[in-house]
Amino acid sequence: MGYRIASDSPLKAPPMPISERQIMLLDGIRHSADMAGIALDRLWEKLSYIDSNEGEITSSDLAEAALDAWSIIDAAHRIADLSHHLPGLPNSSWRRVFMERMRVAIELRDEWQHQLNDVDRVVGERGQLWGALAWHQHRGPRPTGQWFLAVVGSDLKGSQWLHGGPVNAIPRVDSRRIRLLHCNRDVYLDRLVRDIFETIKRLEEDIRNRKLALRGECVNQERSKDWVMSSAMLVVVRPNTPQQPSE
């Protein structure tokens, strides 16, 4: 399993005092981080299927890959927004670094949410609304040297992509080199998730060290979270016993 919030993370049980609003924002951050980690794992599984399948790759396969790729973009945007507006948190340097690292993801997500308004620009730049995915094929833990491109949409005259390389190491990027390419911009999705979880560690440190000051009315006790229940309805039927005739 890849990137996940640890079971003992202070995001799950932040120390008192804390307000309900702060709890809600921390819930949004930690679940969005897990969503990004899950989406990256699922995306790589689908890309590995695509680059090793000798049969026909369907449009639904590409839609599934795009779903997880854009889920990472959406999670990055949400975490940036929630962490930026989390009240009571000191204005540490890691917050400014994180916002800068999320800048392209924030821009892409805003465009993705308003595709109808963005159509003319995409056409002008010879792109696709959902972009394309590029990656370095692996067999087990090792890259094979083959680079793949999956275009999620229709080609336009003059469309072009640079999807291979570079061979040299890229800061904070693993050898899979999973990229989302959209209108002359690209973002390394594994680096995006890595940066999210690096920021989660900084946030956890601040919370663990009680640097998150109370803003709002304090809750009176720790609340339960992330639980599941089931219920069933039982109907008891009593047979209608016929009355005995009176003598």
Secondary structure by P-SEA (a helix, b strand, c coil): cccccccccccccccccccaaaaaaaaaaaaaaaaaaaaaaaaaaaaaaaacccccccaaaaaaaaaaaaaaaaaaaaaaaaaaacccccccaaaaaaaaaaaaaaaaaaaaaccccaaaaaaaaccccbbbbbbbbbcccccccbbbbbbcccccccccccccccccccccccccbbbbbcccccccaaaaaaaaaaaaaaaaaaaaacccccccccccbbbbccccbbbbbbbbbbccccccccc
